[in-house]
Amino acid sequence: MVELHKETDKDVRKNKMQHLGEMLTDIVMPDLETTETGSSLEINFTIGKIKHTVKQVR
């Protein structure tokens, strides 16, 4: 989070944000079963908002 906050390059920041979203998904939903629905995880921080959406197929 600190590195993400300090990053000034837009592309690097986007990559770090995506990586953080993937890590949070692994922590919050580690045994996610795939179905024909979707799920979304959204977390608001002081420095910004992270939204990670997973589309699932059986």
C-alpha distance matrix in Angstrom:
0.0 3.8 5.5 5.0 6.1 8.7 10.0 13.4 15.0 15.2 16.0 13.3 10.7 12.6 12.7 9.0 8.9 11.9 10.9 8.1 11.0 13.4 11.7 11.6 15.2 16.3 15.3 16.7 19.6 20.5 24.2 24.2 27.8 28.6 31.0 32.1 29.7 26.1 23.1 20.1 16.9 15.3 12.5 12.3 9.6 10.7 9.0 10.3 11.6 11.1 14.6 15.7 19.5 21.6 25.3 27.4 30.9 33.3
3.8 0.0 3.8 5.4 5.1 6.3 8.7 12.1 14.4 15.4 16.6 13.7 11.4 14.2 14.4 10.9 11.5 14.8 13.7 11.5 14.6 16.8 15.1 15.3 18.9 19.8 18.7 20.3 23.3 24.0 27.8 27.9 31.5 32.3 34.7 35.8 33.4 29.8 26.9 23.7 20.6 18.7 15.8 14.9 11.7 11.6 9.7 12.1 14.3 14.3 17.9 19.3 23.0 25.3 28.9 31.1 34.6 36.9
5.5 3.8 0.0 3.8 5.4 5.1 6.1 9.9 11.5 13.0 13.7 10.5 8.9 12.0 11.8 8.4 10.2 13.3 12.0 10.8 14.2 16.1 14.8 15.8 19.1 19.8 19.4 21.3 23.9 24.3 28.0 28.0 31.4 32.0 34.5 35.5 33.3 29.7 27.1 24.1 21.3 19.8 17.4 16.9 14.1 14.2 11.5 13.2 15.3 14.9 18.2 19.1 22.8 24.8 28.2 30.5 33.8 36.3
5.0 5.4 3.8 0.0 3.8 5.5 5.3 8.6 10.0 10.4 11.4 8.8 6.1 8.9 9.5 6.3 7.1 10.6 10.3 9.0 11.8 14.2 13.7 14.3 17.3 18.6 18.6 19.9 22.3 23.2 26.7 26.3 29.6 29.8 32.1 32.8 30.5 26.8 24.3 21.2 18.5 16.8 14.7 14.1 11.7 12.2 9.0 10.0 11.9 11.5 14.8 16.1 19.7 22.1 25.4 28.0 31.3 34.0
6.1 5.1 5.4 3.8 0.0 3.8 5.7 8.2 10.9 11.4 13.4 11.4 8.4 11.3 12.8 9.9 9.9 13.7 13.8 12.0 14.5 17.3 16.7 16.6 19.8 21.4 20.9 21.9 24.6 25.8 29.4 28.9 32.3 32.6 34.6 35.1 32.6 28.9 26.2 22.8 20.0 17.6 15.1 13.5 10.6 9.9 6.6 8.8 11.7 12.6 16.2 18.1 21.8 24.5 27.9 30.6 34.0 36.8
8.7 6.3 5.1 5.5 3.8 0.0 3.8 6.4 9.5 11.3 13.3 10.9 9.0 12.6 13.7 11.1 12.2 15.8 15.6 14.4 17.3 19.7 19.0 19.5 22.7 24.0 23.6 25.0 27.6 28.5 32.1 31.7 35.1 35.3 37.5 38.1 35.7 32.0 29.5 26.2 23.5 21.2 18.8 17.3 14.3 13.3 10.1 12.4 15.3 16.0 19.5 21.2 24.8 27.4 30.6 33.3 36.7 39.5
10.0 8.7 6.1 5.3 5.7 3.8 0.0 3.8 5.9 7.9 9.6 7.3 5.9 9.7 10.7 9.0 10.5 13.7 13.9 13.6 16.3 18.4 18.3 19.3 22.0 23.4 23.6 25.1 27.2 28.0 31.5 30.9 34.0 33.9 36.0 36.4 34.3 30.6 28.4 25.2 23.0 21.0 19.2 18.1 15.7 15.2 11.5 12.8 15.3 15.5 18.6 20.0 23.3 25.8 28.8 31.6 34.8 37.7
13.4 12.1 9.9 8.6 8.2 6.4 3.8 0.0 3.8 6.2 9.0 8.0 7.0 10.4 12.2 11.5 12.6 15.6 16.5 16.5 18.7 21.0 21.4 22.2 24.7 26.3 26.8 27.9 29.9 30.9 34.3 33.3 36.3 35.9 37.8 37.8 35.7 32.0 30.1 26.8 24.9 22.7 21.1 19.7 17.6 16.6 12.8 13.8 16.5 17.1 20.0 21.6 24.7 27.4 30.1 33.2 36.3 39.4
15.0 14.4 11.5 10.0 10.9 9.5 5.9 3.8 0.0 3.8 5.7 5.4 6.0 8.6 10.1 10.6 12.1 14.3 15.4 16.3 18.2 20.1 21.0 22.3 24.3 25.8 26.8 28.1 29.6 30.4 33.6 32.5 35.2 34.5 36.4 36.3 34.4 30.9 29.3 26.3 24.8 23.0 22.0 21.1 19.5 19.1 15.3 15.5 17.5 17.5 19.8 20.9 23.7 26.1 28.6 31.6 34.4 37.7
15.2 15.4 13.0 10.4 11.4 11.3 7.9 6.2 3.8 0.0 3.8 5.6 5.1 6.2 8.8 9.9 10.4 12.3 14.3 15.2 16.4 18.5 20.0 20.9 22.5 24.5 25.7 26.5 27.8 28.9 31.9 30.4 33.0 32.0 33.7 33.3 31.4 27.8 26.4 23.4 22.3 20.4 19.9 19.1 18.1 18.1 14.4 13.6 15.1 15.1 17.0 18.2 20.8 23.3 25.6 28.8 31.7 35.0
16.0 16.6 13.7 11.4 13.4 13.3 9.6 9.0 5.7 3.8 0.0 3.8 5.4 5.1 6.3 8.7 9.8 10.7 12.4 14.3 15.4 16.8 18.5 20.0 21.2 22.9 24.6 25.7 26.6 27.3 30.1 28.7 31.1 29.9 31.7 31.5 29.9 26.5 25.4 22.8 21.9 20.7 20.6 20.5 19.8 20.4 16.8 15.7 16.5 15.5 16.9 17.3 19.6 21.7 23.8 26.8 29.4 32.7
13.3 13.7 10.5 8.8 11.4 10.9 7.3 8.0 5.4 5.6 3.8 0.0 3.8 5.4 5.1 6.2 8.5 9.9 10.5 12.2 14.2 15.4 16.5 18.3 20.0 21.2 22.7 24.2 25.4 25.8 28.8 27.9 30.5 29.8 32.0 32.2 30.6 27.1 25.7 23.0 21.6 20.6 20.0 20.0 18.8 19.4 15.8 15.4 16.4 15.2 17.1 17.4 20.1 22.0 24.5 27.2 30.0 33.0
10.7 11.4 8.9 6.1 8.4 9.0 5.9 7.0 6.0 5.1 5.4 3.8 0.0 3.8 5.5 5.1 6.1 8.6 9.8 10.4 12.2 14.3 15.2 16.3 18.3 20.0 21.0 22.1 23.6 24.5 27.7 26.6 29.5 28.9 30.9 31.1 29.1 25.5 23.7 20.7 19.0 17.5 16.7 16.3 15.1 15.7 12.1 11.6 12.8 12.0 14.3 15.2 18.3 20.6 23.4 26.3 29.4 32.5
12.6 14.2 12.0 8.9 11.3 12.6 9.7 10.4 8.6 6.2 5.1 5.4 3.8 0.0 3.8 5.5 5.0 6.2 8.6 9.9 10.5 12.5 14.3 15.3 16.6 18.6 20.1 20.8 21.9 22.9 25.8 24.3 26.9 26.0 27.8 27.7 25.9 22.3 20.8 18.0 16.9 15.7 15.7 15.9 15.6 16.8 13.5 11.9 12.0 10.6 12.1 12.5 15.2 17.5 20.0 23.0 26.0 29.2
12.7 14.4 11.8 9.5 12.8 13.7 10.7 12.2 10.1 8.8 6.3 5.1 5.5 3.8 0.0 3.8 5.4 5.1 6.2 8.6 9.9 10.7 12.4 14.3 15.4 16.7 18.6 19.9 20.7 21.1 24.0 22.9 25.5 24.7 26.9 27.2 25.7 22.3 21.0 18.6 17.4 17.0 17.0 17.9 17.4 19.0 15.9 14.6 14.4 12.2 13.4 12.9 15.5 17.0 19.6 22.2 25.0 28.0
9.0 10.9 8.4 6.3 9.9 11.1 9.0 11.5 10.6 9.9 8.7 6.2 5.1 5.5 3.8 0.0 3.8 5.4 5.0 6.1 8.6 9.9 10.5 12.2 14.2 15.4 16.5 18.1 19.5 19.9 23.2 22.5 25.5 25.3 27.7 28.3 26.6 23.0 21.1 18.5 16.6 15.9 15.2 15.9 14.9 16.5 13.5 12.8 13.0 11.0 13.0 12.9 16.1 17.8 20.8 23.2 26.3 29.1
8.9 11.5 10.2 7.1 9.9 12.2 10.5 12.6 12.1 10.4 9.8 8.5 6.1 5.0 5.4 3.8 0.0 3.8 5.5 5.1 6.2 8.7 9.9 10.5 12.3 14.3 15.4 16.2 17.6 18.8 21.9 20.8 23.8 23.5 25.5 26.0 23.9 20.2 18.1 15.2 13.3 12.3 11.8 12.6 12.2 14.2 11.5 10.0 9.5 7.3 9.3 9.7 13.1 15.3 18.5 21.2 24.5 27.4
11.9 14.8 13.3 10.6 13.7 15.8 13.7 15.6 14.3 12.3 10.7 9.9 8.6 6.2 5.1 5.4 3.8 0.0 3.8 5.4 5.1 6.3 8.7 9.9 10.6 12.5 14.4 15.2 15.9 16.7 19.6 18.2 20.9 20.4 22.5 23.0 21.2 17.7 16.1 13.7 12.5 12.5 12.9 14.6 15.0 17.4 15.1 13.0 11.7 8.6 9.1 8.0 10.8 12.4 15.4 18.0 21.1 24.0
10.9 13.7 12.0 10.3 13.8 15.6 13.9 16.5 15.4 14.3 12.4 10.5 9.8 8.6 6.2 5.0 5.5 3.8 0.0 3.8 5.4 5.1 6.3 8.7 9.9 10.7 12.5 14.3 15.1 15.2 18.4 17.7 20.7 20.6 23.3 24.3 22.8 19.5 17.6 15.6 13.9 14.3 14.2 16.1 15.9 18.4 16.2 14.9 13.9 10.8 11.7 10.3 13.1 14.0 17.2 19.1 22.1 24.6
8.1 11.5 10.8 9.0 12.0 14.4 13.6 16.5 16.3 15.2 14.3 12.2 10.4 9.9 8.6 6.1 5.1 5.4 3.8 0.0 3.8 5.4 5.0 6.1 8.6 9.9 10.6 12.1 13.8 14.4 17.9 17.4 20.7 21.2 23.7 24.9 22.9 19.4 16.9 14.5 12.0 12.0 11.1 13.0 12.6 15.3 13.6 12.4 11.5 8.5 10.2 9.5 12.9 14.4 17.9 19.9 23.2 25.6
11.0 14.6 14.2 11.8 14.5 17.3 16.3 18.7 18.2 16.4 15.4 14.2 12.2 10.5 9.9 8.6 6.2 5.1 5.4 3.8 0.0 3.8 5.4 5.1 6.1 8.7 9.9 10.3 11.5 12.8 15.9 14.8 17.9 18.1 20.3 21.3 19.1 15.6 13.2 10.7 8.6 9.1 9.4 11.9 12.7 15.9 14.5 12.5 10.4 6.8 7.2 5.8 9.2 10.7 14.4 16.5 20.0 22.5
13.4 16.8 16.1 14.2 17.3 19.7 18.4 21.0 20.1 18.5 16.8 15.4 14.3 12.5 10.7 9.9 8.7 6.3 5.1 5.4 3.8 0.0 3.8 5.5 5.1 6.3 8.7 9.9 10.2 10.5 13.5 12.7 15.7 16.0 18.7 20.1 18.5 15.3 13.3 11.9 10.4 12.0 12.6 15.5 16.3 19.5 18.1 16.3 14.2 10.5 10.2 7.6 9.9 10.1 13.5 14.9 18.1 20.3
11.7 15.1 14.8 13.7 16.7 19.0 18.3 21.4 21.0 20.0 18.5 16.5 15.2 14.3 12.4 10.5 9.9 8.7 6.3 5.0 5.4 3.8 0.0 3.8 5.4 5.1 6.4 8.7 9.9 9.7 13.3 13.5 16.9 17.9 20.9 22.7 21.1 18.0 15.6 14.1 11.8 13.2 12.8 15.6 15.7 18.9 17.8 16.6 15.0 11.7 12.3 10.3 13.0 13.2 16.7 17.7 20.9 22.7
11.6 15.3 15.8 14.3 16.6 19.5 19.3 22.2 22.3 20.9 20.0 18.3 16.3 15.3 14.3 12.2 10.5 9.9 8.7 6.1 5.1 5.5 3.8 0.0 3.8 5.4 5.0 5.9 8.1 9.3 12.8 12.6 16.3 17.5 20.0 21.8 19.6 16.5 13.5 11.7 8.8 10.1 9.6 12.7 13.3 16.8 16.4 15.0 12.9 9.7 10.2 8.8 11.6 12.3 16.1 17.3 20.7 22.5
15.2 18.9 19.1 17.3 19.8 22.7 22.0 24.7 24.3 22.5 21.2 20.0 18.3 16.6 15.4 14.2 12.3 10.6 9.9 8.6 6.1 5.1 5.4 3.8 0.0 3.8 5.4 5.2 5.4 6.9 9.9 9.1 12.7 13.7 16.3 18.2 16.2 13.3 10.5 9.5 7.7 10.2 11.1 14.6 16.0 19.6 19.2 17.2 14.6 11.1 10.2 7.7 9.4 9.2 12.8 13.6 17.0 18.7
16.3 19.8 19.8 18.6 21.4 24.0 23.4 26.3 25.8 24.5 22.9 21.2 20.0 18.6 16.7 15.4 14.3 12.5 10.7 9.9 8.7 6.3 5.1 5.4 3.8 0.0 3.8 5.8 5.5 4.6 8.2 8.8 12.4 14.1 17.2 19.6 18.2 15.7 13.4 13.0 11.4 13.9 14.3 17.8 18.6 22.2 21.7 20.2 17.9 14.4 13.9 11.2 12.7 11.7 14.9 15.0 17.9 19.0
15.3 18.7 19.4 18.6 20.9 23.6 23.6 26.8 26.8 25.7 24.6 22.7 21.0 20.1 18.6 16.5 15.4 14.4 12.5 10.6 9.9 8.7 6.4 5.0 5.4 3.8 0.0 3.8 5.8 5.7 9.5 10.6 14.4 16.6 19.4 21.9 20.1 17.7 14.8 14.0 11.6 13.7 13.3 16.5 17.2 20.6 20.7 19.6 17.5 14.5 14.6 12.7 14.6 14.2 17.6 17.8 20.8 21.8
16.7 20.3 21.3 19.9 21.9 25.0 25.1 27.9 28.1 26.5 25.7 24.2 22.1 20.8 19.9 18.1 16.2 15.2 14.3 12.1 10.3 9.9 8.7 5.9 5.2 5.8 3.8 0.0 3.8 6.2 9.0 9.3 13.1 15.2 17.5 19.9 17.6 15.2 12.0 11.3 8.9 11.4 11.5 15.0 16.4 20.0 20.6 19.0 16.4 13.6 13.1 11.4 12.9 12.7 16.0 16.2 19.5 20.5
19.6 23.3 23.9 22.3 24.6 27.6 27.2 29.9 29.6 27.8 26.6 25.4 23.6 21.9 20.7 19.5 17.6 15.9 15.1 13.8 11.5 10.2 9.9 8.1 5.4 5.5 5.8 3.8 0.0 3.8 5.8 5.5 9.2 11.5 14.0 16.6 14.8 12.8 10.2 10.7 9.5 12.8 13.9 17.6 19.4 23.1 23.4 21.5 18.5 15.4 14.0 11.5 11.9 10.7 13.5 13.1 16.1 16.8
20.5 24.0 24.3 23.2 25.8 28.5 28.0 30.9 30.4 28.9 27.3 25.8 24.5 22.9 21.1 19.9 18.8 16.7 15.2 14.4 12.8 10.5 9.7 9.3 6.9 4.6 5.7 6.2 3.8 0.0 3.8 5.7 9.2 11.8 14.9 18.0 16.9 15.3 13.2 14.0 12.9 16.1 16.9 20.6 21.9 25.5 25.5 23.8 21.2 17.9 16.8 14.0 14.4 12.6 15.2 14.2 16.7 16.9
24.2 27.8 28.0 26.7 29.4 32.1 31.5 34.3 33.6 31.9 30.1 28.8 27.7 25.8 24.0 23.2 21.9 19.6 18.4 17.9 15.9 13.5 13.3 12.8 9.9 8.2 9.5 9.0 5.8 3.8 0.0 3.8 6.2 9.5 12.6 16.0 15.4 14.7 13.3 15.0 14.8 18.3 19.6 23.4 25.0 28.7 28.8 26.9 24.0 20.7 19.0 16.0 15.6 13.1 14.8 12.9 14.8 14.3
24.2 27.9 28.0 26.3 28.9 31.7 30.9 33.3 32.5 30.4 28.7 27.9 26.6 24.3 22.9 22.5 20.8 18.2 17.7 17.4 14.8 12.7 13.5 12.6 9.1 8.8 10.6 9.3 5.5 5.7 3.8 0.0 3.8 6.4 9.3 12.5 11.7 10.9 9.9 12.0 12.5 16.3 18.2 22.0 24.1 27.9 27.9 25.6 22.4 19.0 16.8 13.7 12.6 9.8 11.2 9.4 11.6 11.6
27.8 31.5 31.4 29.6 32.3 35.1 34.0 36.3 35.2 33.0 31.1 30.5 29.5 26.9 25.5 25.5 23.8 20.9 20.7 20.7 17.9 15.7 16.9 16.3 12.7 12.4 14.4 13.1 9.2 9.2 6.2 3.8 0.0 3.8 6.5 10.2 10.4 10.8 11.0 13.9 15.3 19.1 21.4 25.2 27.5 31.3 31.2 28.7 25.4 22.0 19.4 16.2 14.3 11.0 11.2 8.2 9.3 8.4
28.6 32.3 32.0 29.8 32.6 35.3 33.9 35.9 34.5 32.0 29.9 29.8 28.9 26.0 24.7 25.3 23.5 20.4 20.6 21.2 18.1 16.0 17.9 17.5 13.7 14.1 16.6 15.2 11.5 11.8 9.5 6.4 3.8 0.0 3.8 7.0 8.0 8.8 10.2 13.4 15.5 19.2 22.0 25.6 28.1 31.8 31.5 28.7 25.3 21.9 19.0 15.6 13.0 9.4 8.4 5.0 5.5 5.3
31.0 34.7 34.5 32.1 34.6 37.5 36.0 37.8 36.4 33.7 31.7 32.0 30.9 27.8 26.9 27.7 25.5 22.5 23.3 23.7 20.3 18.7 20.9 20.0 16.3 17.2 19.4 17.5 14.0 14.9 12.6 9.3 6.5 3.8 0.0 3.8 5.4 7.7 10.0 13.6 16.4 19.9 23.1 26.6 29.4 33.1 32.9 29.8 26.3 23.2 19.9 16.8 13.8 10.5 8.5 5.2 4.9 4.5
32.1 35.8 35.5 32.8 35.1 38.1 36.4 37.8 36.3 33.3 31.5 32.2 31.1 27.7 27.2 28.3 26.0 23.0 24.3 24.9 21.3 20.1 22.7 21.8 18.2 19.6 21.9 19.9 16.6 18.0 16.0 12.5 10.2 7.0 3.8 0.0 3.8 6.9 10.2 13.7 17.0 20.2 23.7 27.0 30.0 33.5 33.2 29.9 26.3 23.4 19.9 17.1 13.6 10.7 7.7 5.4 4.6 5.8
29.7 33.4 33.3 30.5 32.6 35.7 34.3 35.7 34.4 31.4 29.9 30.6 29.1 25.9 25.7 26.6 23.9 21.2 22.8 22.9 19.1 18.5 21.1 19.6 16.2 18.2 20.1 17.6 14.8 16.9 15.4 11.7 10.4 8.0 5.4 3.8 0.0 3.8 6.9 10.4 13.8 16.9 20.4 23.6 26.8 30.3 30.2 26.9 23.1 20.5 16.9 14.5 11.0 8.8 6.6 5.7 7.2 9.0
26.1 29.8 29.7 26.8 28.9 32.0 30.6 32.0 30.9 27.8 26.5 27.1 25.5 22.3 22.3 23.0 20.2 17.7 19.5 19.4 15.6 15.3 18.0 16.5 13.3 15.7 17.7 15.2 12.8 15.3 14.7 10.9 10.8 8.8 7.7 6.9 3.8 0.0 3.7 6.9 10.4 13.4 16.9 20.1 23.2 26.7 26.5 23.1 19.5 16.8 13.1 10.8 7.3 5.6 4.5 5.6 8.6 11.2
23.1 26.9 27.1 24.3 26.2 29.5 28.4 30.1 29.3 26.4 25.4 25.7 23.7 20.8 21.0 21.1 18.1 16.1 17.6 16.9 13.2 13.3 15.6 13.5 10.5 13.4 14.8 12.0 10.2 13.2 13.3 9.9 11.0 10.2 10.0 10.2 6.9 3.7 0.0 3.8 6.9 10.1 13.5 16.8 20.0 23.5 23.6 20.4 16.7 14.0 10.6 8.5 5.8 5.3 6.7 8.0 11.6 13.8
20.1 23.7 24.1 21.2 22.8 26.2 25.2 26.8 26.3 23.4 22.8 23.0 20.7 18.0 18.6 18.5 15.2 13.7 15.6 14.5 10.7 11.9 14.1 11.7 9.5 13.0 14.0 11.3 10.7 14.0 15.0 12.0 13.9 13.4 13.6 13.7 10.4 6.9 3.8 0.0 3.8 6.5 10.1 13.2 16.4 19.8 19.9 16.6 12.9 10.4 7.0 5.7 4.2 6.2 8.7 11.0 14.7 17.2
16.9 20.6 21.3 18.5 20.0 23.5 23.0 24.9 24.8 22.3 21.9 21.6 19.0 16.9 17.4 16.6 13.3 12.5 13.9 12.0 8.6 10.4 11.8 8.8 7.7 11.4 11.6 8.9 9.5 12.9 14.8 12.5 15.3 15.5 16.4 17.0 13.8 10.4 6.9 3.8 0.0 3.8 6.7 10.2 13.2 16.8 17.0 14.2 10.6 8.0 5.6 5.2 6.3 8.5 11.7 13.8 17.6 19.9
15.3 18.7 19.8 16.8 17.6 21.2 21.0 22.7 23.0 20.4 20.7 20.6 17.5 15.7 17.0 15.9 12.3 12.5 14.3 12.0 9.1 12.0 13.2 10.1 10.2 13.9 13.7 11.4 12.8 16.1 18.3 16.3 19.1 19.2 19.9 20.2 16.9 13.4 10.1 6.5 3.8 0.0 3.8 6.7 10.0 13.4 13.8 10.8 7.2 5.6 4.2 6.3 8.4 11.5 14.6 17.1 20.9 23.4
12.5 15.8 17.4 14.7 15.1 18.8 19.2 21.1 22.0 19.9 20.6 20.0 16.7 15.7 17.0 15.2 11.8 12.9 14.2 11.1 9.4 12.6 12.8 9.6 11.1 14.3 13.3 11.5 13.9 16.9 19.6 18.2 21.4 22.0 23.1 23.7 20.4 16.9 13.5 10.1 6.7 3.8 0.0 3.8 6.5 10.2 11.1 8.7 5.8 5.2 6.4 8.9 11.7 14.6 18.0 20.4 24.1 26.5
12.3 14.9 16.9 14.1 13.5 17.3 18.1 19.7 21.1 19.1 20.5 20.0 16.3 15.9 17.9 15.9 12.6 14.6 16.1 13.0 11.9 15.5 15.6 12.7 14.6 17.8 16.5 15.0 17.6 20.6 23.4 22.0 25.2 25.6 26.6 27.0 23.6 20.1 16.8 13.2 10.2 6.7 3.8 0.0 3.8 6.9 8.3 6.2 4.4 6.3 8.5 11.7 14.6 17.9 21.1 23.7 27.5 30.0
9.6 11.7 14.1 11.7 10.6 14.3 15.7 17.6 19.5 18.1 19.8 18.8 15.1 15.6 17.4 14.9 12.2 15.0 15.9 12.6 12.7 16.3 15.7 13.3 16.0 18.6 17.2 16.4 19.4 21.9 25.0 24.1 27.5 28.1 29.4 30.0 26.8 23.2 20.0 16.4 13.2 10.0 6.5 3.8 0.0 3.8 5.4 5.2 5.8 7.9 11.1 14.0 17.3 20.4 23.9 26.4 30.2 32.7
10.7 11.6 14.2 12.2 9.9 13.3 15.2 16.6 19.1 18.1 20.4 19.4 15.7 16.8 19.0 16.5 14.2 17.4 18.4 15.3 15.9 19.5 18.9 16.8 19.6 22.2 20.6 20.0 23.1 25.5 28.7 27.9 31.3 31.8 33.1 33.5 30.3 26.7 23.5 19.8 16.8 13.4 10.2 6.9 3.8 0.0 3.8 5.6 8.0 10.9 14.2 17.3 20.6 23.9 27.2 29.9 33.7 36.3
9.0 9.7 11.5 9.0 6.6 10.1 11.5 12.8 15.3 14.4 16.8 15.8 12.1 13.5 15.9 13.5 11.5 15.1 16.2 13.6 14.5 18.1 17.8 16.4 19.2 21.7 20.7 20.6 23.4 25.5 28.8 27.9 31.2 31.5 32.9 33.2 30.2 26.5 23.6 19.9 17.0 13.8 11.1 8.3 5.4 3.8 0.0 3.8 7.3 9.8 13.4 16.4 19.9 23.1 26.4 29.3 33.0 35.8
10.3 12.1 13.2 10.0 8.8 12.4 12.8 13.8 15.5 13.6 15.7 15.4 11.6 11.9 14.6 12.8 10.0 13.0 14.9 12.4 12.5 16.3 16.6 15.0 17.2 20.2 19.6 19.0 21.5 23.8 26.9 25.6 28.7 28.7 29.8 29.9 26.9 23.1 20.4 16.6 14.2 10.8 8.7 6.2 5.2 5.6 3.8 0.0 3.8 6.8 10.1 13.3 16.6 20.0 23.1 26.2 29.8 32.8
11.6 14.3 15.3 11.9 11.7 15.3 15.3 16.5 17.5 15.1 16.5 16.4 12.8 12.0 14.4 13.0 9.5 11.7 13.9 11.5 10.4 14.2 15.0 12.9 14.6 17.9 17.5 16.4 18.5 21.2 24.0 22.4 25.4 25.3 26.3 26.3 23.1 19.5 16.7 12.9 10.6 7.2 5.8 4.4 5.8 8.0 7.3 3.8 0.0 3.8 6.6 10.1 13.1 16.6 19.7 22.7 26.4 29.3
11.1 14.3 14.9 11.5 12.6 16.0 15.5 17.1 17.5 15.1 15.5 15.2 12.0 10.6 12.2 11.0 7.3 8.6 10.8 8.5 6.8 10.5 11.7 9.7 11.1 14.4 14.5 13.6 15.4 17.9 20.7 19.0 22.0 21.9 23.2 23.4 20.5 16.8 14.0 10.4 8.0 5.6 5.2 6.3 7.9 10.9 9.8 6.8 3.8 0.0 3.8 6.6 10.0 13.3 16.6 19.5 23.2 26.0
14.6 17.9 18.2 14.8 16.2 19.5 18.6 20.0 19.8 17.0 16.9 17.1 14.3 12.1 13.4 13.0 9.3 9.1 11.7 10.2 7.2 10.2 12.3 10.2 10.2 13.9 14.6 13.1 14.0 16.8 19.0 16.8 19.4 19.0 19.9 19.9 16.9 13.1 10.6 7.0 5.6 4.2 6.4 8.5 11.1 14.2 13.4 10.1 6.6 3.8 0.0 3.8 6.6 10.1 13.2 16.2 19.9 22.8
15.7 19.3 19.1 16.1 18.1 21.2 20.0 21.6 20.9 18.2 17.3 17.4 15.2 12.5 12.9 12.9 9.7 8.0 10.3 9.5 5.8 7.6 10.3 8.8 7.7 11.2 12.7 11.4 11.5 14.0 16.0 13.7 16.2 15.6 16.8 17.1 14.5 10.8 8.5 5.7 5.2 6.3 8.9 11.7 14.0 17.3 16.4 13.3 10.1 6.6 3.8 0.0 3.8 6.7 10.1 12.9 16.6 19.5
19.5 23.0 22.8 19.7 21.8 24.8 23.3 24.7 23.7 20.8 19.6 20.1 18.3 15.2 15.5 16.1 13.1 10.8 13.1 12.9 9.2 9.9 13.0 11.6 9.4 12.7 14.6 12.9 11.9 14.4 15.6 12.6 14.3 13.0 13.8 13.6 11.0 7.3 5.8 4.2 6.3 8.4 11.7 14.6 17.3 20.6 19.9 16.6 13.1 10.0 6.6 3.8 0.0 3.8 6.6 9.7 13.4 16.4
21.6 25.3 24.8 22.1 24.5 27.4 25.8 27.4 26.1 23.3 21.7 22.0 20.6 17.5 17.0 17.8 15.3 12.4 14.0 14.4 10.7 10.1 13.2 12.3 9.2 11.7 14.2 12.7 10.7 12.6 13.1 9.8 11.0 9.4 10.5 10.7 8.8 5.6 5.3 6.2 8.5 11.5 14.6 17.9 20.4 23.9 23.1 20.0 16.6 13.3 10.1 6.7 3.8 0.0 3.8 6.2 9.9 12.9
25.3 28.9 28.2 25.4 27.9 30.6 28.8 30.1 28.6 25.6 23.8 24.5 23.4 20.0 19.6 20.8 18.5 15.4 17.2 17.9 14.4 13.5 16.7 16.1 12.8 14.9 17.6 16.0 13.5 15.2 14.8 11.2 11.2 8.4 8.5 7.7 6.6 4.5 6.7 8.7 11.7 14.6 18.0 21.1 23.9 27.2 26.4 23.1 19.7 16.6 13.2 10.1 6.6 3.8 0.0 3.8 6.9 10.4
27.4 31.1 30.5 28.0 30.6 33.3 31.6 33.2 31.6 28.8 26.8 27.2 26.3 23.0 22.2 23.2 21.2 18.0 19.1 19.9 16.5 14.9 17.7 17.3 13.6 15.0 17.8 16.2 13.1 14.2 12.9 9.4 8.2 5.0 5.2 5.4 5.7 5.6 8.0 11.0 13.8 17.1 20.4 23.7 26.4 29.9 29.3 26.2 22.7 19.5 16.2 12.9 9.7 6.2 3.8 0.0 3.8 6.8
30.9 34.6 33.8 31.3 34.0 36.7 34.8 36.3 34.4 31.7 29.4 30.0 29.4 26.0 25.0 26.3 24.5 21.1 22.1 23.2 20.0 18.1 20.9 20.7 17.0 17.9 20.8 19.5 16.1 16.7 14.8 11.6 9.3 5.5 4.9 4.6 7.2 8.6 11.6 14.7 17.6 20.9 24.1 27.5 30.2 33.7 33.0 29.8 26.4 23.2 19.9 16.6 13.4 9.9 6.9 3.8 0.0 3.8
33.3 36.9 36.3 34.0 36.8 39.5 37.7 39.4 37.7 35.0 32.7 33.0 32.5 29.2 28.0 29.1 27.4 24.0 24.6 25.6 22.5 20.3 22.7 22.5 18.7 19.0 21.8 20.5 16.8 16.9 14.3 11.6 8.4 5.3 4.5 5.8 9.0 11.2 13.8 17.2 19.9 23.4 26.5 30.0 32.7 36.3 35.8 32.8 29.3 26.0 22.8 19.5 16.4 12.9 10.4 6.8 3.8 0.0
